[in-house]
């Protein structure tokens, strides 16, 4: 499903398995109900918001122009530009033949987030502002929605998205906030410059790393504690124990990372569960809880990993 989204201006996914809306969310559409919906008007969508929909496609050739239609407007809070929207969605290839399902959050039960901004296709920017929490939107994304169409590239199949709006994600913090504890891991040095500046992590040491997960809180946040099934927004830097070799840093990319906690390495899953939002932690992760015998880009096999992490949001 990510490939389907990537070819259409890298639309991010939100796959949050929760039902929201009015007591009767059964939906069906066969006509346009919003501006720009001409290509989306021939679809019939059945099933309740909060459950995987059934879609009947119109006859004839797939649309070549992107469009949307509001299947159910919803009864909750209205969405607006700038919101980070939590949705369930189902994606289809509209080829006029099998119109196959490419994926559905109702199958994976994995949350992600769509930011309603200029980075998503215009048809989605407009469509999201026409629904509320508990609503359902159908969007047709043809090749005209691609961010940078290439004449030499083969045309991608037109995509159809059925999107159920669950809610909006909380605004993440800019940085860890709270009291510095003075705690540390022997052999690892973290310097926190304060404010929104990235901490400096140093892992060049002759100390032998622990063969167990070690987590130390550097700044004690005051937010709710991270739960295992949540999606997190974090800033982090990762280095190899003993070498000071950095292999990744969201701070350097200038963009916090967002992911379901259940989708990352075991060391992160165990190390961040129970950490209050707003905290800064440093983690030493043995290879058995990282990538084990499998080398990764920039990470040799059997490496002990060290991360400094700011937990900015959890939902």
JOWO-V360877 format. One record per pair of residues at least 4 apart in sequence whose C-alpha atoms are under 7 Angstrom apart, sorted by the first residue. I is the first residue (numbers start at 1). J is the second residue. D is the distance in whole Angstrom. If there is no record, write none. Layout:
i=I j=J d=D
i=I j=J d=D
//
This chain:
i=1 j=5 d=6
i=1 j=102 d=5
i=1 j=103 d=5
i=2 j=6 d=6
i=3 j=7 d=6
i=5 j=10 d=5
i=5 j=11 d=5
i=5 j=12 d=7
i=6 j=10 d=4
i=6 j=11 d=6
i=7 j=146 d=7
i=8 j=145 d=6
i=8 j=146 d=5
i=8 j=147 d=7
i=9 j=120 d=6
i=9 j=121 d=7
i=9 j=146 d=5
i=9 j=147 d=5
i=11 j=120 d=6
i=12 j=113 d=7
i=12 j=114 d=5
i=13 j=112 d=5
i=13 j=113 d=6
i=13 j=114 d=6
i=14 j=86 d=5
i=14 j=87 d=5
i=14 j=88 d=6
i=14 j=111 d=5
i=14 j=112 d=3
i=14 j=113 d=4
i=14 j=114 d=6
i=15 j=87 d=6
i=15 j=88 d=5
i=15 j=89 d=7
i=15 j=105 d=5
i=15 j=109 d=6
i=15 j=110 d=5
i=15 j=111 d=4
i=15 j=112 d=5
i=16 j=86 d=6
i=16 j=87 d=6
i=16 j=88 d=5
i=16 j=105 d=7
i=16 j=109 d=6
i=16 j=110 d=6
i=16 j=111 d=4
i=16 j=112 d=7
i=17 j=88 d=6
i=17 j=105 d=7
i=17 j=106 d=6
i=17 j=109 d=5
i=17 j=110 d=7
i=17 j=111 d=7
i=18 j=50 d=6
i=18 j=166 d=7
i=19 j=49 d=7
i=19 j=50 d=4
i=19 j=166 d=7
i=20 j=50 d=6
i=20 j=134 d=5
i=20 j=166 d=6
i=21 j=25 d=7
i=21 j=74 d=6
i=21 j=75 d=6
i=21 j=76 d=7
i=21 j=133 d=6
i=21 j=134 d=4
i=21 j=135 d=7
i=22 j=75 d=6
i=22 j=134 d=7
i=25 j=48 d=5
i=25 j=49 d=5
i=26 j=46 d=7
i=26 j=47 d=5
i=26 j=48 d=4
i=26 j=49 d=6
i=27 j=45 d=7
i=27 j=46 d=5
i=27 j=47 d=6
i=27 j=48 d=6
i=27 j=71 d=7
i=27 j=72 d=6
i=28 j=44 d=6
i=28 j=45 d=5
i=28 j=46 d=5
i=28 j=71 d=7
i=29 j=43 d=7
i=29 j=44 d=5
i=29 j=45 d=6
i=29 j=71 d=6
i=30 j=41 d=6
i=30 j=42 d=5
i=30 j=43 d=5
i=30 j=44 d=5
i=31 j=41 d=4
i=31 j=42 d=6
i=32 j=37 d=5
i=32 j=38 d=6
i=32 j=40 d=7
i=32 j=41 d=4
i=32 j=69 d=6
i=33 j=69 d=6
i=33 j=70 d=6
i=34 j=69 d=5
i=34 j=70 d=6
i=36 j=67 d=5
i=36 j=68 d=6
i=37 j=41 d=6
i=37 j=67 d=5
i=37 j=68 d=4
i=37 j=69 d=5
i=38 j=67 d=6
i=39 j=63 d=6
i=39 j=65 d=7
i=39 j=66 d=7
i=39 j=67 d=6
i=40 j=67 d=6
i=40 j=68 d=5
i=40 j=69 d=6
i=40 j=139 d=7
i=40 j=140 d=6
i=41 j=69 d=7
i=42 j=57 d=7
i=42 j=58 d=5
i=43 j=55 d=7
i=43 j=56 d=6
i=43 j=57 d=5
i=43 j=58 d=6
i=44 j=55 d=6
i=44 j=56 d=5
i=44 j=57 d=7
i=45 j=53 d=7
i=45 j=54 d=6
i=45 j=55 d=5
i=45 j=56 d=7
i=46 j=53 d=6
i=46 j=54 d=5
i=46 j=55 d=7
i=47 j=51 d=7
i=47 j=53 d=5
i=47 j=54 d=6
i=49 j=136 d=7
i=49 j=164 d=6
i=50 j=164 d=7
i=51 j=106 d=7
i=52 j=106 d=6
i=60 j=96 d=7
i=61 j=96 d=6
i=62 j=94 d=6
i=62 j=95 d=6
i=62 j=96 d=6
i=62 j=158 d=7
i=63 j=142 d=7
i=64 j=142 d=5
i=64 j=143 d=7
i=65 j=142 d=6
i=65 j=144 d=6
i=66 j=123 d=7
i=66 j=140 d=5
i=66 j=141 d=5
i=66 j=142 d=5
i=66 j=144 d=7
i=66 j=145 d=6
i=67 j=123 d=6
i=67 j=139 d=6
i=67 j=140 d=5
i=67 j=141 d=7
i=68 j=123 d=7
i=68 j=127 d=6
i=68 j=138 d=6
i=68 j=139 d=4
i=68 j=140 d=6
i=69 j=137 d=6
i=69 j=138 d=5
i=69 j=139 d=7
i=70 j=131 d=7
i=70 j=136 d=6
i=70 j=137 d=5
i=70 j=138 d=6
i=71 j=136 d=5
i=71 j=137 d=5
i=71 j=138 d=7
i=72 j=135 d=5
i=72 j=136 d=5
i=72 j=137 d=7
i=73 j=131 d=5
i=73 j=132 d=6
i=73 j=135 d=5
i=73 j=136 d=6
i=74 j=131 d=6
i=74 j=132 d=5
i=74 j=133 d=6
i=74 j=134 d=4
i=74 j=135 d=4
i=75 j=132 d=6
i=75 j=133 d=6
i=75 j=134 d=6
i=76 j=132 d=5
i=76 j=133 d=4
i=76 j=134 d=6
i=77 j=132 d=5
i=77 j=133 d=5
i=78 j=131 d=6
i=78 j=132 d=4
i=78 j=133 d=7
i=79 j=83 d=7
i=79 j=128 d=6
i=79 j=129 d=5
i=79 j=131 d=7
i=79 j=132 d=6
i=80 j=129 d=5
i=81 j=116 d=5
i=81 j=117 d=6
i=82 j=115 d=6
i=82 j=116 d=5
i=82 j=117 d=6
i=83 j=115 d=6
i=83 j=116 d=6
i=83 j=168 d=7
i=84 j=113 d=6
i=84 j=114 d=6
i=84 j=115 d=4
i=84 j=116 d=6
i=84 j=168 d=5
i=84 j=169 d=5
i=85 j=113 d=6
i=85 j=114 d=5
i=85 j=115 d=6
i=85 j=167 d=6
i=85 j=168 d=4
i=85 j=169 d=6
i=86 j=112 d=7
i=86 j=113 d=5
i=86 j=114 d=7
i=86 j=165 d=6
i=86 j=166 d=5
i=86 j=167 d=5
i=86 j=168 d=5
i=86 j=169 d=6
i=87 j=163 d=6
i=87 j=164 d=5
i=87 j=165 d=5
i=87 j=166 d=5
i=87 j=167 d=7
i=88 j=105 d=5
i=88 j=106 d=7
i=88 j=163 d=6
i=88 j=164 d=5
i=88 j=165 d=7
i=89 j=104 d=6
i=89 j=105 d=6
i=89 j=161 d=7
i=89 j=162 d=5
i=89 j=163 d=4
i=89 j=164 d=6
i=90 j=103 d=6
i=90 j=104 d=4
i=90 j=105 d=6
i=90 j=161 d=6
i=90 j=162 d=5
i=90 j=163 d=7
i=91 j=101 d=6
i=91 j=102 d=5
i=91 j=103 d=6
i=91 j=104 d=6
i=91 j=159 d=7
i=91 j=160 d=6
i=91 j=161 d=5
i=91 j=162 d=7
i=92 j=99 d=6
i=92 j=100 d=6
i=92 j=101 d=4
i=92 j=102 d=5
i=92 j=159 d=6
i=92 j=160 d=5
i=92 j=161 d=7
i=93 j=99 d=5
i=93 j=100 d=5
i=93 j=101 d=6
i=93 j=102 d=7
i=93 j=157 d=6
i=93 j=158 d=6
i=93 j=159 d=5
i=93 j=160 d=6
i=94 j=99 d=5
i=94 j=157 d=6
i=94 j=158 d=5
i=94 j=159 d=6
i=94 j=160 d=6
i=95 j=99 d=5
i=95 j=157 d=6
i=95 j=158 d=7
i=104 j=108 d=7
i=105 j=109 d=5
i=105 j=110 d=6
i=110 j=260 d=7
i=111 j=231 d=7
i=111 j=260 d=6
i=112 j=259 d=7
i=116 j=125 d=6
i=117 j=125 d=6
i=120 j=124 d=7
i=120 j=125 d=7
i=121 j=125 d=6
i=121 j=145 d=6
i=122 j=126 d=6
i=123 j=127 d=6
i=124 j=128 d=6
i=125 j=129 d=7
i=126 j=130 d=7
i=131 j=135 d=6
i=133 j=165 d=5
i=133 j=166 d=6
i=133 j=167 d=5
i=134 j=164 d=7
i=134 j=165 d=5
i=134 j=166 d=6
i=135 j=164 d=6
i=135 j=165 d=5
i=136 j=163 d=6
i=136 j=164 d=4
i=136 j=165 d=6
i=137 j=162 d=6
i=137 j=163 d=5
i=137 j=164 d=7
i=138 j=161 d=6
i=138 j=162 d=5
i=138 j=163 d=6
i=139 j=160 d=6
i=139 j=161 d=5
i=139 j=162 d=7
i=140 j=159 d=6
i=140 j=160 d=5
i=140 j=161 d=6
i=141 j=145 d=6
i=141 j=158 d=6
i=141 j=159 d=5
i=141 j=160 d=6
i=142 j=158 d=4
i=142 j=159 d=6
i=143 j=155 d=7
i=143 j=156 d=7
i=143 j=158 d=7
i=169 j=315 d=7
i=172 j=233 d=7
i=172 j=312 d=5
i=172 j=313 d=5
i=173 j=312 d=5
i=173 j=313 d=7
i=174 j=196 d=6
i=174 j=312 d=7
i=175 j=195 d=7
i=175 j=196 d=5
i=175 j=310 d=6
i=175 j=312 d=6
i=176 j=219 d=7
i=176 j=221 d=7
i=176 j=278 d=5
i=176 j=279 d=5
i=176 j=280 d=6
i=176 j=310 d=5
i=176 j=311 d=7
i=176 j=312 d=7
i=177 j=219 d=7
i=177 j=221 d=6
i=177 j=278 d=5
i=177 j=279 d=7
i=178 j=219 d=6
i=178 j=220 d=5
i=178 j=221 d=5
i=178 j=222 d=7
i=178 j=278 d=7
i=179 j=219 d=5
i=179 j=220 d=5
i=180 j=218 d=6
i=180 j=219 d=4
i=180 j=220 d=6
i=181 j=217 d=7
i=181 j=218 d=5
i=181 j=219 d=6
i=181 j=220 d=7
i=182 j=218 d=6
i=183 j=216 d=6
i=183 j=217 d=6
i=183 j=218 d=6
i=184 j=216 d=6
i=184 j=218 d=7
i=185 j=216 d=7
i=187 j=203 d=7
i=187 j=205 d=5
i=187 j=207 d=6
i=188 j=202 d=6
i=188 j=203 d=5
i=189 j=201 d=6
i=189 j=202 d=5
i=189 j=203 d=7
i=190 j=199 d=7
i=190 j=200 d=5
i=190 j=201 d=5
i=190 j=202 d=6
i=191 j=199 d=5
i=191 j=200 d=5
i=191 j=201 d=7
i=192 j=199 d=5
i=192 j=200 d=7
i=193 j=197 d=6
i=193 j=199 d=6
i=198 j=251 d=6
i=201 j=308 d=7
i=202 j=244 d=6
i=203 j=239 d=7
i=203 j=240 d=7
i=203 j=241 d=5
i=203 j=242 d=6
i=203 j=243 d=6
i=203 j=244 d=5
i=204 j=241 d=7
i=204 j=242 d=4
i=204 j=243 d=5
i=204 j=244 d=5
i=205 j=242 d=5
i=206 j=242 d=6
i=211 j=286 d=5
i=212 j=286 d=6
i=213 j=267 d=7
i=213 j=284 d=6
i=213 j=285 d=5
i=213 j=286 d=6
i=214 j=283 d=6
i=214 j=284 d=5
i=214 j=285 d=7
i=215 j=271 d=6
i=215 j=281 d=7
i=215 j=282 d=6
i=215 j=283 d=4
i=215 j=284 d=7
i=216 j=281 d=6
i=216 j=282 d=5
i=216 j=283 d=7
i=217 j=280 d=6
i=217 j=281 d=4
i=217 j=282 d=7
i=218 j=280 d=5
i=218 j=281 d=5
i=219 j=279 d=5
i=219 j=280 d=5
i=219 j=281 d=7
i=220 j=279 d=5
i=220 j=280 d=7
i=221 j=276 d=5
i=221 j=277 d=6
i=221 j=278 d=4
i=221 j=279 d=4
i=222 j=276 d=6
i=222 j=277 d=7
i=222 j=278 d=6
i=223 j=276 d=5
i=223 j=277 d=4
i=223 j=278 d=6
i=224 j=276 d=5
i=224 j=277 d=6
i=225 j=274 d=5
i=225 j=275 d=5
i=225 j=276 d=4
i=225 j=277 d=6
i=226 j=272 d=7
i=226 j=273 d=5
i=226 j=274 d=5
i=226 j=275 d=5
i=226 j=276 d=6
i=226 j=277 d=7
i=226 j=314 d=6
i=227 j=273 d=6
i=227 j=274 d=6
i=228 j=261 d=6
i=228 j=262 d=7
i=228 j=269 d=7
i=228 j=273 d=6
i=229 j=261 d=6
i=229 j=262 d=6
i=230 j=260 d=6
i=230 j=261 d=6
i=230 j=314 d=6
i=230 j=315 d=5
i=231 j=258 d=7
i=231 j=259 d=5
i=231 j=260 d=4
i=231 j=261 d=6
i=231 j=314 d=6
i=231 j=315 d=5
i=232 j=258 d=6
i=232 j=259 d=6
i=232 j=260 d=6
i=232 j=261 d=6
i=232 j=313 d=6
i=232 j=314 d=5
i=232 j=315 d=7
i=233 j=256 d=6
i=233 j=257 d=6
i=233 j=258 d=4
i=233 j=259 d=7
i=233 j=311 d=6
i=233 j=312 d=5
i=233 j=313 d=5
i=233 j=314 d=6
i=234 j=256 d=5
i=234 j=257 d=5
i=234 j=258 d=7
i=234 j=309 d=7
i=234 j=310 d=5
i=234 j=311 d=5
i=234 j=312 d=5
i=235 j=250 d=5
i=235 j=251 d=6
i=235 j=256 d=5
i=235 j=257 d=6
i=235 j=309 d=6
i=235 j=310 d=5
i=235 j=311 d=7
i=236 j=249 d=6
i=236 j=250 d=6
i=236 j=251 d=6
i=236 j=307 d=7
i=236 j=308 d=6
i=236 j=309 d=4
i=236 j=310 d=6
i=237 j=248 d=6
i=237 j=249 d=4
i=237 j=250 d=7
i=237 j=307 d=6
i=237 j=308 d=6
i=237 j=309 d=7
i=238 j=246 d=6
i=238 j=247 d=6
i=238 j=248 d=5
i=238 j=249 d=6
i=238 j=305 d=7
i=238 j=306 d=6
i=238 j=307 d=4
i=238 j=308 d=7
i=239 j=244 d=6
i=239 j=245 d=5
i=239 j=246 d=4
i=239 j=247 d=6
i=239 j=305 d=6
i=239 j=306 d=5
i=239 j=307 d=6
i=240 j=244 d=6
i=240 j=245 d=5
i=240 j=246 d=7
i=240 j=303 d=7
i=240 j=304 d=6
i=240 j=305 d=5
i=240 j=306 d=6
i=241 j=304 d=5
i=241 j=305 d=6
i=241 j=306 d=6
i=247 j=298 d=5
i=247 j=299 d=7
i=249 j=253 d=7
i=250 j=254 d=6
i=250 j=255 d=6
i=250 j=256 d=6
i=250 j=257 d=6
i=251 j=255 d=7
i=251 j=256 d=7
i=261 j=269 d=6
i=262 j=269 d=6
i=264 j=268 d=6
i=264 j=269 d=7
i=265 j=269 d=6
i=265 j=289 d=7
i=265 j=290 d=6
i=266 j=270 d=6
i=266 j=289 d=5
i=266 j=290 d=6
i=267 j=271 d=6
i=267 j=285 d=6
i=267 j=289 d=5
i=267 j=290 d=6
i=268 j=272 d=6
i=269 j=273 d=6
i=275 j=279 d=7
i=277 j=311 d=5
i=277 j=312 d=6
i=277 j=313 d=6
i=277 j=314 d=7
i=278 j=310 d=7
i=278 j=311 d=5
i=278 j=312 d=6
i=279 j=310 d=6
i=279 j=311 d=6
i=280 j=309 d=5
i=280 j=310 d=4
i=280 j=311 d=6
i=281 j=308 d=6
i=281 j=309 d=5
i=281 j=310 d=7
i=282 j=307 d=6
i=282 j=308 d=4
i=282 j=309 d=6
i=283 j=306 d=6
i=283 j=307 d=5
i=283 j=308 d=6
i=284 j=304 d=7
i=284 j=305 d=6
i=284 j=306 d=5
i=284 j=307 d=7
i=285 j=289 d=6
i=285 j=290 d=6
i=285 j=304 d=6
i=285 j=305 d=5
i=285 j=306 d=6
i=286 j=290 d=6
i=286 j=304 d=5
i=286 j=305 d=7
i=287 j=291 d=6
i=287 j=292 d=5
i=287 j=302 d=5
i=287 j=303 d=5
i=287 j=304 d=5
i=288 j=292 d=5
i=292 j=301 d=6
i=292 j=302 d=5
i=293 j=301 d=5
i=293 j=302 d=5
i=294 j=301 d=5
i=295 j=299 d=6
i=295 j=300 d=5
i=295 j=301 d=4
i=296 j=300 d=6
i=299 j=303 d=7
//
